[in-house]
């Protein structure tokens, strides 16, 4: 049973002090924790205290729904959509590559990811206070979570302030500077190496971080730094470890009844048992992006209505081979769906309202399914877990690392495992053609999952694919202006903003 949060969160800025207010987490099996005011300096006295604080650190993962949605909209995969050209103007600006340091959605990503860092740092600030059985497991999870949040921050913003093993409290913004991303990555690597060495292959509770998740994220961090040999080693360890494999049927991966499946290396857990509203989107226990992605005023089988954001383009749909089973399970062709279900509701058929920038396509992986409880605003309380790291992603990252490291045979083997599941023939290309094939395979396999913008940036393809993208500027996003102002303007803004 998924748990609920006992109180609503307010927006947390970088400088906000996080004291001992613990919230219930998002995992299916995590326990419900009562919220209590505690003296933060004298809190950690029992294992339960550490576990409760850890639950609070997990909780901010749910806010990463925005990272996922905008990672698609910023890419060439999708358009912003919505109701009109001014519907959530910050999303529209990111789609058009005209976002500025006052963009509200970018400020939210910054704020929510640093809230996650702070909650992990709170645990690690007091990691030596007491001992108990299983403590290394708890610390390993906290370090993974800190690495996860910092990875998101460095991925979106480049150089970011790095604070380790202590909370970021009011006043320190006048003393800390942005840290070169190489140093941030070094800390991410250190945290993930500890986590990989101290976490079990399987946890007792679904949704908790495992050894394989730490190794996979470590491999991804190496990949983003072009440390090809290190990436190949870390990702091979995940592939050869045994707990993970591709699901035989691609069409089942993203259904609610198949959460935390054999292909899931790490999932962000969501529930429909506690709702939220637009006044506090990050307060929802549900996956907010799912409601944003759904068709407007939809009436038909299987799916539910949404706000028609994040709509795949015709170009993205046409990238797929006709025989590729991933196309129709990754992208919903609403016109074809309506034709296939013309007998629905006694012959009335499927109906929906076309939104802004309507393409006829929707992100089928993450749109609302019928049968959810939808407590609160039903469009904001969807239980669909986010498959943050899938085994297919690991195979394709390993393929890229091996190819860049000169081992095309291993790269082909990994890519072809993914292609075989998709119903496609094996590839035999080498050299630059193989690199291009791996890049395309990642786009086809992972469409709708928030990775494409960063892949395009990493591989130097963003300017040719994304309208309005400017080299030397749009590789990263602007630091929120309010954060710079709160430091007394001691931080420089990213170039071009």
HELIX and SHEET records of a PDB file:
HELIX    1   1 UNK A   40  UNK A   42  5                                   3    
HELIX    2   2 UNK A   47  UNK A   59  1                                  13    
HELIX    3   3 UNK A   60  UNK A   64  5                                   5    
HELIX    4   4 UNK A   65  UNK A   73  1                                   9    
HELIX    5   5 UNK A   89  UNK A   95  1                                   7    
HELIX    6   6 UNK A  104  UNK A  125  1                                  22    
HELIX    7   7 UNK A  135  UNK A  157  1                                  23    
HELIX    8   8 UNK A  172  UNK A  174  5                                   3    
HELIX    9   9 UNK A  181  UNK A  198  1                                  18    
HELIX   10  10 UNK A  211  UNK A  224  1                                  14    
HELIX   11  11 UNK A  228  UNK A  239  1                                  12    
HELIX   12  12 UNK A  250  UNK A  252  5                                   3    
HELIX   13  13 UNK A  256  UNK A  258  5                                   3    
HELIX   14  14 UNK A  278  UNK A  283  5                                   6    
HELIX   15  15 UNK A  288  UNK A  293  1                                   6    
HELIX   16  16 UNK A  314  UNK A  318  1                                   5    
HELIX   17  17 UNK A  326  UNK A  330  1                                   5    
HELIX   18  18 UNK A  334  UNK A  340  1                                   7    
HELIX   19  19 UNK A  344  UNK A  347  1                                   4    
HELIX   20  20 UNK A  364  UNK A  366  5                                   3    
HELIX   21  21 UNK A  378  UNK A  380  5                                   3    
HELIX   22  22 UNK A  391  UNK A  404  1                                  14    
HELIX   23  23 UNK A  408  UNK A  421  1                                  14    
HELIX   24  24 UNK A  431  UNK A  446  1                                  16    
HELIX   25  25 UNK A  452  UNK A  458  1                                   7    
HELIX   26  26 UNK A  462  UNK A  465  1                                   4    
HELIX   27  27 UNK A  481  UNK A  486  1                                   6    
SHEET    1   A 2 UNK A  78  UNK A  81  0                                        
SHEET    2   A 2 UNK A 309  UNK A 312 -1                                        
SHEET    1   B 2 UNK A 264  UNK A 268  0                                        
SHEET    2   B 2 UNK A 386  UNK A 390 -1                                        
SHEET    1   C 2 UNK A 296  UNK A 299  0                                        
SHEET    2   C 2 UNK A 351  UNK A 353 -1                                        
SHEET    1   D 2 UNK A 331  UNK A 333  0                                        
SHEET    2   D 2 UNK A 361  UNK A 363 -1                                        
END                                                                             
